[in-house]
């Protein structure tokens, strides 16, 4: 009896402490997600399921709670703080939040953003498969209630009953219910998306018939990622050489299809014969993008390099590329390419010396790079203001102004493109997915046959780089007409470019300048 009273008292204290902690956090603050990619479990289904939730470090940990289409946890899961609540299917597509298949794109997928490109949120069909082809058992792991899900091949995962977040509530239904997002939007309702729901041994099958097959997008639910990859599919790509000086360089690389961190790095030397037994190696660990700085190089010298990754004791290599160290720190002036449009487009990004160079990442209106791209580091925000009034007005179009990084860095004549000029680039040019010196991106050919190359440089969010090698995000100088905290950008992932998408101004995107004819 006394033992039960003590347990109840501890639970009450914990609940009060959670309420106090929540009250001390501003409503819209986004909190970091502390976890690393889990083990991929083969249940005998069409995809492998992660062994634990995003934000957790073991199968029984609850992990983070995410509003649908958002990639960070926060203190208030209200309609007013939701990114996607109330957006129609067409609006979600025009903003690049979902693709043509109705599922979240990588930039808005909490699994992909937090764990890397090998992971994503399950689709509605994959959740149905988990429900229909597996056996489910209500049980406990280390004192935590949840569902043991056993696949056709006998392997199993554990889904803790993590409950949900609604508004500022903490621990709602925790220990008795589980709510797990799919990446699939509900095509019938602009406020909801499909979710896996269980209550002890009572499973709600997601078939669109029971009335419980969707939930409001603003609510905070758990995310259990899936992956389609095996070790056989892991590959490495050699990236660009950046920050080249007379004695140093930064070399980039990217691992694809890895579900956990692997030993990787670069091999370099003055000879193109590079392998694990020849050349100089510099190593790190990563499950996606990586970069390594080299020093002590000889000036005015051509070096060869290639990326590598070690998989099950085997070395796998990327393409052999080269760079030449500077003689005296000189720089390259960008060429203006006439594509047959209303303006000429630069041949490379701000901060890059070659077309395939990623260049710098800049928050909208800022002219210097930084280590953290978040609201609390954004230069033009009033943290004490209301949500719609917290961004000082620096202009509805900053192209050619002192807030334009292209204009500031490259001088008169160069500026950021406007939304209309990005629209023209998307609609009047042909787009081809290709690679230049091992860097994937888009070859954009104008009506007159001339072309430029836009590398898939990804974006900066907080201290992380996302989508590099897979997606391109290029700022326009035009402020969003819908959300004063956002600006329009050029977006691509395969086949063509999309205009009219809007991102929060705090994100670090690349900039491809234009100049008037």
Buried (B, 14 or more C-beta within 10 A) or exposed (E): EEEEEEEEEEEEEEEEEEBEEBEEEEBBBBEBBEBEBBEBBEBEBEBBBBBBBBBBEBBBBBBBBBBBBBBBBBBBBBBEBBBBBEBEBEBBBBBBBBBEEBBBBBBBBBBBBBBBBBBBBBBBBBBBBBBEEBEBEBEBBEEBBBBBBBBEEEBBBBBBBBBBBBBBBBBBBBBEBBBBBBBBBBEEBBBBBBBBBBBEEEBBBBEEEEEEBBBBBBBBBBBBBBBBBEEEBBBBBBBBBBBBBBBBBBBBBBBBBBBBBBEBBBBBBEEBEBEEEEBEBEEBBBBBBBBBEBEEBEEEBEBBBBBBBBBEEEBBBBBBBBBEBBEEEEEEEBEBBEBEBBBBBBBBBBBBBBBBBBBBBBBBBBBEBBEBBBBEBBBBBEEEEEEEEBBEEBBEBBBBBEBBBBBBBBEEBBBBBBBBBBBBBBEEBEBBBEBBBBBBBBBBBBEEEBBBBBBBBBBBBBEBBBBBBBBBBBBBBBBBEEBBBBBBBBBBBEEBBBBBBBBBBBBBBBBBBBBEE
